[in-house]
Amino acid sequence: MLRYFRPDLDHASEKERIELLERTIGYVNDCLQAFRRLTAFLQYGKTGAYEGLPTKQVTQAAKQVRAAELRELVRTEQGAPLPYAKIGKLLGEKPSPGQAPRSYEGRIKGIVKAGTNILRQALGEQGYRAYMEEKRAELEHWQSLSEAEQREIHMEENFGITPSDGYAIVDAKEILDARP
């Protein structure tokens, strides 16, 4: 589809092609997610049924753990922990209409605390510290990589293919489409 709608794709820079491919795959994943939600709704046959499935609790726990990681690992330029409002923004948590900033920060602080408790309960105190040290080392390594290396890793982790494999797939599709 990308080659059909973007015949000038071969003339774009490698960075532009990678970005287009990543974005295209992201939109395809969004469509698949919407399709899964539709399927779940049709299977359970009533409104609100999908929202009550256990995946909501798992998703909430994952968000709480992510919040704890952000608070523990990411620092401001001054070396302070990331502010709760910034963590909320990164997690996509928005203040309720009319919610005071302190109340919003308190809600995010609760999410961070819940995530920390999940990790400590699952790993124990020593395991929690070891986990955070491992994550800190991963973050430092990530920050030492070039943007191109980060893009390659991101594409492989999220889409399961390297950029060169992505180009090979697009090229193979082009060859098949060119057949009479």
MDAnalysis code that builds the backbone (N, CA, C; Angstrom):
import MDAnalysis as mda
import numpy as np

u = mda.Universe.empty(540, n_residues=180, atom_resindex=np.repeat(np.arange(180), 3), trajectory=True)
u.add_TopologyAttr("name", ["N", "CA", "C"] * 180)
u.add_TopologyAttr("resid", np.arange(1, 181))
u.add_TopologyAttr("resname", ["MET", "LEU", "ARG", "TYR", "PHE", "ARG", "PRO", "ASP", "LEU", "ASP", "HIS", "ALA", "SER", "GLU", "LYS", "GLU", "ARG", "ILE", "GLU", "LEU", "LEU", "GLU", "ARG", "THR", "ILE", "GLY", "TYR", "VAL", "ASN", "ASP", "CYS", "LEU", "GLN", "ALA", "PHE", "ARG", "ARG", "LEU", "THR", "ALA", "PHE", "LEU", "GLN", "TYR", "GLY", "LYS", "THR", "GLY", "ALA", "TYR", "GLU", "GLY", "LEU", "PRO", "THR", "LYS", "GLN", "VAL", "THR", "GLN", "ALA", "ALA", "LYS", "GLN", "VAL", "ARG", "ALA", "ALA", "GLU", "LEU", "ARG", "GLU", "LEU", "VAL", "ARG", "THR", "GLU", "GLN", "GLY", "ALA", "PRO", "LEU", "PRO", "TYR", "ALA", "LYS", "ILE", "GLY", "LYS", "LEU", "LEU", "GLY", "GLU", "LYS", "PRO", "SER", "PRO", "GLY", "GLN", "ALA", "PRO", "ARG", "SER", "TYR", "GLU", "GLY", "ARG", "ILE", "LYS", "GLY", "ILE", "VAL", "LYS", "ALA", "GLY", "THR", "ASN", "ILE", "LEU", "ARG", "GLN", "ALA", "LEU", "GLY", "GLU", "GLN", "GLY", "TYR", "ARG", "ALA", "TYR", "MET", "GLU", "GLU", "LYS", "ARG", "ALA", "GLU", "LEU", "GLU", "HIS", "TRP", "GLN", "SER", "LEU", "SER", "GLU", "ALA", "GLU", "GLN", "ARG", "GLU", "ILE", "HIS", "MET", "GLU", "GLU", "ASN", "PHE", "GLY", "ILE", "THR", "PRO", "SER", "ASP", "GLY", "TYR", "ALA", "ILE", "VAL", "ASP", "ALA", "LYS", "GLU", "ILE", "LEU", "ASP", "ALA", "ARG", "PRO"])
u.atoms.positions = np.array([
    [0.822, -1.189, 0.000],
    [0.000, 0.000, 0.000],
    [0.865, 1.252, 0.000],
    [1.955, 1.197, 0.743],
    [2.819, 2.365, 0.823],
    [3.384, 2.730, -0.549],
    [3.836, 1.733, -1.284],
    [4.372, 2.000, -2.625],
    [3.268, 2.476, -3.583],
    [2.049, 1.982, -3.406],
    [0.950, 2.386, -4.267],
    [0.637, 3.869, -4.072],
    [0.524, 4.290, -2.809],
    [0.165, 5.669, -2.522],
    [1.361, 6.617, -2.528],
    [2.565, 6.074, -2.423],
    [3.786, 6.882, -2.431],
    [4.743, 6.374, -3.509],
    [4.442, 6.594, -4.799],
    [5.314, 6.077, -5.854],
    [6.723, 6.671, -5.800],
    [6.890, 7.813, -5.138],
    [8.201, 8.445, -5.028],
    [8.993, 7.943, -3.823],
    [8.571, 6.850, -3.235],
    [9.202, 6.321, -2.022],
    [10.687, 6.037, -2.227],
    [11.055, 5.530, -3.378],
    [12.457, 5.200, -3.641],
    [13.344, 6.435, -3.660],
    [12.769, 7.586, -3.910],
    [13.554, 8.817, -3.987],
    [13.687, 9.498, -2.628],
    [12.989, 9.005, -1.633],
    [13.074, 9.581, -0.284],
    [14.354, 9.093, 0.392],
    [14.790, 9.843, 1.391],
    [15.985, 9.431, 2.135],
    [15.661, 8.194, 2.974],
    [16.693, 7.505, 3.409],
    [16.480, 6.304, 4.223],
    [15.714, 6.648, 5.493],
    [16.061, 7.776, 6.097],
    [15.367, 8.201, 7.319],
    [13.875, 8.404, 7.056],
    [13.547, 9.071, 5.936],
    [12.143, 9.303, 5.602],
    [11.410, 7.990, 5.332],
    [12.077, 7.059, 4.627],
    [11.443, 5.758, 4.347],
    [11.193, 4.994, 5.639],
    [12.171, 5.010, 6.559],
    [11.991, 4.320, 7.836],
    [10.828, 4.928, 8.601],
    [10.788, 6.267, 8.650],
    [9.704, 6.934, 9.368],
    [8.344, 6.627, 8.749],
    [8.278, 6.631, 7.412],
    [7.016, 6.291, 6.739],
    [6.601, 4.853, 7.030],
    [7.563, 3.942, 6.990],
    [7.272, 2.535, 7.263],
    [6.814, 2.352, 8.708],
    [7.503, 2.992, 9.642],
    [7.110, 2.889, 11.053],
    [5.701, 3.431, 11.266],
    [5.431, 4.587, 10.661],
    [4.119, 5.204, 10.826],
    [3.031, 4.342, 10.200],
    [3.312, 3.778, 9.018],
    [2.353, 2.899, 8.352],
    [2.040, 1.687, 9.218],
    [3.081, 1.073, 9.757],
    [2.882, -0.097, 10.618],
    [2.093, 0.290, 11.858],
    [2.349, 1.473, 12.390],
    [1.588, 1.951, 13.549],
    [0.106, 2.073, 13.240],
    [-0.221, 2.631, 12.060],
    [-1.630, 2.760, 11.675],
    [-2.273, 1.390, 11.459],
    [-1.532, 0.462, 10.891],
    [-2.053, -0.894, 10.712],
    [-2.335, -1.514, 12.079],
    [-1.420, -1.328, 13.031],
    [-1.640, -1.851, 14.382],
    [-2.861, -1.218, 15.037],
    [-3.067, 0.093, 14.817],
    [-4.263, 0.756, 15.349],
    [-5.526, 0.131, 14.781],
    [-5.504, -0.153, 13.472],
    [-6.667, -0.795, 12.843],
    [-6.916, -2.179, 13.437],
    [-5.840, -2.926, 13.635],
    [-5.981, -4.267, 14.216],
    [-6.537, -4.195, 15.638],
    [-6.073, -3.209, 16.405],
    [-6.581, -3.062, 17.767],
    [-8.075, -2.730, 17.748],
    [-8.485, -1.832, 16.860],
    [-9.901, -1.494, 16.739],
    [-10.712, -2.721, 16.321],
    [-10.150, -3.515, 15.421],
    [-10.828, -4.728, 14.975],
    [-10.981, -5.720, 16.143],
    [-9.947, -5.847, 16.974],
    [-10.040, -6.739, 18.144],
    [-11.118, -6.266, 19.113],
    [-11.202, -4.947, 19.303],
    [-12.249, -4.409, 20.176],
    [-13.628, -4.702, 19.608],
    [-13.784, -4.534, 18.301],
    [-15.058, -4.842, 17.653],
    [-15.398, -6.311, 17.826],
    [-14.416, -7.183, 17.616],
    [-14.633, -8.621, 17.764],
    [-15.063, -8.959, 19.196],
    [-14.385, -8.368, 20.173],
    [-14.740, -8.629, 21.576],
    [-16.160, -8.151, 21.865],
    [-16.514, -6.983, 21.351],
    [-17.866, -6.478, 21.549],
    [-18.891, -7.420, 20.940],
    [-18.614, -7.881, 19.718],
    [-19.560, -8.777, 19.053],
    [-19.675, -10.110, 19.786],
    [-18.568, -10.592, 20.351],
    [-18.596, -11.858, 21.087],
    [-19.403, -11.745, 22.372],
    [-19.241, -10.644, 23.097],
    [-19.901, -10.517, 24.397],
    [-21.277, -9.885, 24.273],
    [-21.554, -9.235, 23.168],
    [-22.896, -8.824, 22.802],
    [-23.575, -7.730, 23.586],
    [-22.869, -6.996, 24.438],
    [-23.524, -5.882, 25.123],
    [-22.523, -4.757, 25.335],
    [-23.015, -3.565, 25.416],
    [-22.127, -2.417, 25.578],
    [-21.432, -2.487, 26.930],
    [-20.200, -2.064, 26.951],
    [-19.441, -2.044, 28.196],
    [-18.824, -3.374, 28.558],
    [-19.159, -4.444, 27.827],
    [-18.648, -5.768, 28.193],
    [-17.138, -5.831, 28.031],
    [-16.629, -5.265, 26.964],
    [-15.186, -5.338, 26.705],
    [-14.397, -4.587, 27.768],
    [-14.922, -3.432, 28.202],
    [-14.199, -2.631, 29.180],
    [-14.039, -3.345, 30.524],
    [-14.915, -4.283, 30.824],
    [-14.850, -4.987, 32.098],
    [-13.957, -6.210, 32.097],
    [-13.378, -6.550, 30.962],
    [-12.537, -7.730, 30.881],
    [-11.242, -7.518, 31.665],
    [-10.589, -8.577, 32.096],
    [-9.376, -8.454, 32.902],
    [-8.256, -7.659, 32.244],
    [-8.277, -7.496, 30.933],
    [-7.203, -6.745, 30.279],
    [-7.119, -5.313, 30.800],
    [-8.232, -4.761, 31.259],
    [-8.221, -3.398, 31.786],
    [-7.362, -3.330, 33.050],
    [-7.477, -4.334, 33.918],
    [-6.675, -4.363, 35.143],
    [-5.195, -4.549, 34.814],
    [-4.893, -5.394, 33.851],
    [-3.506, -5.624, 33.450],
    [-2.922, -4.355, 32.857],
    [-3.701, -3.680, 32.022],
    [-3.252, -2.432, 31.415],
    [-2.992, -1.378, 32.491],
    [-3.865, -1.296, 33.478],
    [-3.694, -0.329, 34.570],
    [-2.434, -0.656, 35.372],
    [-2.202, -1.931, 35.663],
    [-1.003, -2.329, 36.408],
    [0.259, -2.006, 35.617],
    [0.220, -2.227, 34.311],
    [1.381, -1.914, 33.468],
    [1.661, -0.413, 33.491],
    [0.611, 0.380, 33.473],
    [0.774, 1.838, 33.529],
    [1.361, 2.258, 34.884],
    [0.916, 1.608, 35.946],
    [1.431, 1.922, 37.276],
    [2.918, 1.580, 37.390],
    [3.303, 0.441, 36.857],
    [4.718, 0.036, 36.878],
    [5.545, 1.005, 36.044],
    [5.034, 1.388, 34.887],
    [5.746, 2.351, 34.037],
    [5.934, 3.678, 34.768],
    [4.907, 4.116, 35.490],
    [4.996, 5.364, 36.256],
    [6.085, 5.258, 37.328],
    [6.150, 4.112, 38.002],
    [7.183, 3.910, 39.025],
    [8.576, 3.937, 38.393],
    [8.713, 3.324, 37.229],
    [10.002, 3.329, 36.532],
    [10.403, 4.751, 36.145],
    [9.462, 5.507, 35.615],
    [9.765, 6.885, 35.218],
    [10.218, 7.714, 36.420],
    [9.530, 7.555, 37.536],
    [9.863, 8.342, 38.735],
    [11.231, 7.942, 39.276],
    [11.542, 6.674, 39.237],
    [12.800, 6.180, 39.803],
    [13.990, 6.423, 38.875],
    [13.786, 6.311, 37.577],
    [14.910, 6.291, 36.642],
    [15.196, 7.605, 35.926],
    [14.163, 8.350, 35.589],
    [14.353, 9.547, 34.773],
    [14.551, 10.756, 35.678],
    [15.544, 11.544, 35.340],
    [15.885, 12.727, 36.130],
    [15.758, 13.988, 35.281],
    [15.492, 15.105, 35.937],
    [15.488, 16.400, 35.267],
    [16.938, 16.828, 35.072],
    [17.129, 17.939, 34.384],
    [18.488, 18.446, 34.183],
    [19.174, 18.773, 35.503],
    [18.386, 19.105, 36.520],
    [18.936, 19.416, 37.839],
    [19.187, 18.161, 38.670],
    [18.835, 16.995, 38.147],
    [19.060, 15.740, 38.852],
    [17.920, 15.307, 39.758],
    [16.822, 16.054, 39.758],
    [15.654, 15.705, 40.587],
    [14.806, 14.655, 39.865],
    [14.038, 13.879, 40.625],
    [13.123, 12.925, 39.968],
    [12.146, 13.666, 39.054],
    [11.687, 12.983, 38.031],
    [10.739, 13.560, 37.084],
    [9.481, 14.001, 37.845],
    [8.990, 15.216, 37.608],
    [7.788, 15.685, 38.310],
    [6.570, 14.818, 37.972],
    [5.668, 14.726, 38.932],
    [4.479, 13.887, 38.740],
    [3.645, 14.352, 37.548],
    [3.540, 15.666, 37.347],
    [2.751, 16.171, 36.217],
    [3.351, 15.701, 34.891],
    [4.664, 15.682, 34.792],
    [5.336, 15.226, 33.569],
    [5.114, 13.725, 33.375],
    [5.168, 12.955, 34.457],
    [4.906, 11.513, 34.377],
    [3.481, 11.280, 33.871],
    [2.534, 12.035, 34.419],
    [1.147, 11.910, 33.979],
    [1.000, 12.188, 32.495],
    [1.684, 13.219, 32.028],
    [1.616, 13.567, 30.608],
    [2.208, 12.450, 29.760],
    [3.348, 11.896, 30.160],
    [3.976, 10.812, 29.416],
    [3.103, 9.567, 29.373],
    [2.323, 9.341, 30.417],
    [1.445, 8.175, 30.480],
    [0.108, 8.412, 29.782],
    [-0.137, 9.654, 29.359],
    [-1.407, 9.964, 28.714],
    [-2.532, 10.197, 29.705],
    [-2.193, 10.407, 30.960],
    [-3.191, 10.704, 31.996],
    [-3.478, 12.194, 31.959],
    [-4.711, 12.550, 31.751],
    [-5.080, 13.957, 31.690],
    [-5.822, 14.355, 32.960],
    [-5.659, 15.606, 33.367],
    [-6.436, 16.061, 34.529],
    [-7.927, 16.054, 34.192],
    [-8.727, 15.774, 35.180],
    [-10.176, 15.849, 34.990],
    [-10.554, 17.301, 34.764],
    [-11.654, 17.564, 34.069],
    [-12.061, 18.962, 33.864],
    [-12.206, 19.672, 35.218],
    [-11.529, 20.795, 35.335],
    [-11.590, 21.579, 36.565],
    [-10.722, 21.061, 37.696],
    [-9.961, 20.004, 37.462],
    [-9.120, 19.438, 38.518],
    [-7.932, 20.349, 38.797],
    [-7.702, 20.627, 40.066],
    [-6.587, 21.481, 40.467],
    [-5.274, 20.745, 40.207],
    [-4.217, 21.494, 39.862],
    [-2.925, 20.857, 39.593],
    [-2.428, 19.975, 40.736],
    [-2.615, 20.412, 41.968],
    [-2.154, 19.605, 43.116],
    [-2.923, 18.294, 43.212],
    [-4.216, 18.357, 42.910],
    [-5.039, 17.143, 42.935],
    [-4.591, 16.177, 41.834],
    [-4.289, 16.722, 40.656],
    [-3.809, 15.904, 39.540],
    [-2.480, 15.258, 39.902],
    [-1.563, 16.046, 40.450],
    [-0.267, 15.504, 40.848],
    [-0.428, 14.434, 41.927],
    [-1.390, 14.622, 42.809],
    [-1.670, 13.618, 43.840],
    [-2.154, 12.307, 43.238],
    [-2.978, 12.421, 42.201],
    [-3.473, 11.217, 41.515],
    [-2.307, 10.478, 40.852],
    [-1.421, 11.226, 40.210],
    [-0.268, 10.602, 39.550],
    [0.671, 10.008, 40.601],
    [0.826, 10.691, 41.707],
    [1.662, 10.170, 42.796],
    [1.101, 8.831, 43.279],
    [-0.211, 8.716, 43.332],
    [-0.845, 7.458, 43.718],
    [-0.568, 6.346, 42.712],
    [-0.561, 6.701, 41.427],
    [-0.260, 5.720, 40.380],
    [1.183, 5.246, 40.528],
    [2.101, 6.192, 40.787],
    [3.515, 5.846, 40.984],
    [3.667, 4.921, 42.188],
    [3.005, 5.270, 43.288],
    [3.103, 4.457, 44.514],
    [2.550, 3.050, 44.290],
    [1.438, 2.954, 43.559],
    [0.859, 1.641, 43.263],
    [1.832, 0.809, 42.431],
    [2.488, 1.439, 41.461],
    [3.464, 0.727, 40.639],
    [4.663, 0.258, 41.439],
    [5.139, 1.120, 42.326],
    [6.256, 0.741, 43.197],
    [5.861, -0.436, 44.076],
    [4.644, -0.409, 44.609],
    [4.161, -1.512, 45.451],
    [4.047, -2.819, 44.662],
    [3.581, -2.734, 43.421],
    [3.484, -3.938, 42.585],
    [4.865, -4.558, 42.405],
    [5.843, -3.718, 42.060],
    [7.205, -4.224, 41.848],
    [7.805, -4.788, 43.134],
    [7.636, -4.075, 44.232],
    [8.210, -4.551, 45.501],
    [7.548, -5.851, 45.961],
    [6.246, -5.948, 45.753],
    [5.533, -7.166, 46.142],
    [5.974, -8.342, 45.272],
    [6.159, -8.098, 43.995],
    [6.537, -9.173, 43.081],
    [7.998, -9.573, 43.220],
    [8.880, -8.594, 43.479],
    [10.321, -8.847, 43.457],
    [10.990, -8.855, 44.827],
    [10.309, -8.352, 45.835],
    [10.951, -8.171, 47.135],
    [11.817, -6.915, 47.078],
    [12.241, -6.427, 48.221],
    [13.010, -5.178, 48.261],
    [14.330, -5.296, 47.503],
    [15.058, -6.383, 47.730],
    [16.341, -6.559, 47.052],
    [16.140, -6.727, 45.541],
    [15.130, -7.485, 45.154],
    [14.822, -7.673, 43.741],
    [14.405, -6.374, 43.072],
    [13.673, -5.551, 43.818],
    [13.255, -4.245, 43.309],
    [14.473, -3.383, 42.999],
    [15.412, -3.332, 43.932],
    [16.638, -2.537, 43.738],
    [17.445, -3.066, 42.548],
    [17.564, -4.387, 42.449],
    [18.314, -4.982, 41.338],
    [17.620, -4.674, 40.010],
    [16.296, -4.741, 39.991],
    [15.519, -4.437, 38.788],
    [15.758, -2.990, 38.347],
    [15.708, -2.067, 39.286],
    [15.904, -0.660, 38.965],
    [17.335, -0.391, 38.494],
    [18.307, -1.064, 39.075],
    [19.689, -0.899, 38.626],
    [19.860, -1.406, 37.189],
    [19.213, -2.531, 36.902],
    [19.267, -3.077, 35.545],
    [18.608, -2.114, 34.547],
    [17.462, -1.567, 34.928],
    [16.764, -0.611, 34.072],
    [17.591, 0.660, 33.882],
    [18.267, 1.099, 34.936],
    [19.111, 2.292, 34.860],
    [20.260, 2.064, 33.869],
    [20.854, 0.871, 33.925],
    [21.936, 0.534, 32.992],
    [21.413, 0.492, 31.555],
    [20.223, -0.063, 31.348],
    [19.612, -0.098, 30.016],
    [19.380, 1.317, 29.495],
    [18.886, 2.192, 30.372],
    [18.617, 3.571, 29.982],
    [19.910, 4.295, 29.603],
    [20.949, 4.103, 30.381],
    [22.242, 4.735, 30.072],
    [22.790, 4.221, 28.743],
    [22.653, 2.924, 28.504],
    [23.101, 2.366, 27.231],
    [22.299, 2.962, 26.078],
    [20.986, 3.034, 26.234],
    [20.118, 3.580, 25.195],
    [20.523, 5.013, 24.858],
    [20.790, 5.797, 25.883],
    [21.148, 7.199, 25.672],
    [22.514, 7.348, 24.996],
    [23.343, 6.327, 25.067],
    [24.656, 6.391, 24.436],
    [24.592, 6.043, 22.942],
    [23.466, 5.514, 22.470],
    [23.317, 5.137, 21.062],
    [22.985, 6.343, 20.197],
    [23.344, 6.272, 18.929],
    [22.981, 7.326, 17.979],
    [21.488, 7.222, 17.675],
    [20.945, 8.276, 17.070],
    [19.523, 8.251, 16.704],
    [19.223, 7.132, 15.717],
    [20.119, 6.901, 14.788],
    [19.914, 5.844, 13.789],
    [19.874, 4.477, 14.468],
    [20.783, 4.247, 15.416],
    [20.796, 2.968, 16.137],
    [19.524, 2.808, 16.965],
    [19.067, 3.890, 17.581],
    [17.833, 3.832, 18.368],
    [16.635, 3.513, 17.473],
    [16.583, 4.129, 16.281],
    [15.478, 3.855, 15.343],
    [15.467, 2.399, 14.911],
    [16.654, 1.858, 14.626],
    [16.736, 0.456, 14.213],
    [16.230, -0.469, 15.309],
    [16.661, -0.233, 16.541],
    [16.228, -1.057, 17.672],
    [14.729, -0.908, 17.874],
    [14.243, 0.319, 17.807],
    [12.814, 0.577, 17.987],
    [11.993, -0.185, 16.944],
    [12.425, -0.141, 15.708],
    [11.697, -0.816, 14.637],
    [11.707, -2.331, 14.836],
    [12.865, -2.857, 15.218],
    [12.961, -4.304, 15.409],
    [12.122, -4.767, 16.598],
    [12.156, -4.020, 17.696],
    [11.391, -4.414, 18.884],
    [9.890, -4.283, 18.664],
    [9.467, -3.197, 18.024],
    [8.036, -2.955, 17.866],
    [7.403, -3.680, 16.699],
    [8.180, -3.888, 15.639],
    [7.600, -4.471, 14.446],
    [8.203, -5.824, 14.092],
    [9.239, -6.216, 14.803],
    [9.839, -7.522, 14.582],
    [10.684, -7.636, 13.328],
    [11.028, -6.508, 12.735],
    [11.859, -6.540, 11.527],
    [12.912, -5.435, 11.588],
    [14.021, -5.686, 10.929],
    [15.050, -4.652, 10.810],
    [14.677, -3.757, 9.635],
    [15.225, -2.554, 9.581],
    [14.920, -1.694, 8.432],
    [15.271, -2.355, 7.101],
    [16.398, -3.055, 7.039],
    [16.767, -3.704, 5.771],
    [15.756, -4.791, 5.398],
    [15.231, -5.521, 6.403],
    [14.189, -6.509, 6.113],
    [12.909, -5.822, 5.626],
    [12.595, -4.670, 6.213],
    [11.420, -3.912, 5.787],
    [11.538, -3.491, 4.333],
    [12.716, -3.011, 3.956],
    [12.927, -2.634, 2.563],
    [12.841, -3.846, 1.646],
    [13.373, -4.974, 2.090],
    [13.317, -6.195, 1.271],
    [11.865, -6.613, 1.032],
    [11.032, -6.488, 2.054],
    [9.614, -6.832, 1.917],
    [8.947, -5.909, 0.909],
    [9.218, -4.608, 1.037],
    [8.627, -3.633, 0.110],
    [9.115, -3.903, -1.308],
    [10.421, -4.191, -1.471],
    [10.970, -4.472, -2.798],
    [10.367, -5.740, -3.395],
    [10.203, -6.792, -2.565],
    [9.610, -8.038, -3.052],
    [8.169, -7.802, -3.499],
    [7.455, -7.005, -2.755],
    [6.074, -6.681, -3.109],
    [6.038, -5.941, -4.440],
    [6.989, -5.037, -4.634],
    [7.065, -4.292, -5.877],
    [7.325, -5.227, -7.069],
    [8.196, -6.195, -6.880],
    [8.504, -7.164, -7.934],
    [7.261, -7.991, -8.271],
    [6.554, -8.428, -7.224],
    [5.336, -9.214, -7.455],
    [4.268, -8.391, -8.146],
    [4.167, -7.131, -7.771],
    [3.157, -6.261, -8.396],
    [3.484, -5.974, -9.851],
    [4.761, -6.030, -10.221],
    [5.177, -5.718, -11.585],
    [4.943, -6.880, -12.543],
    [4.667, -8.067, -12.011],
    [4.425, -9.234, -12.872],
    [3.171, -9.017, -13.709],
    [3.210, -9.527, -14.948],
    [2.036, -9.382, -15.815],
    [0.892, -10.286, -15.406],
])
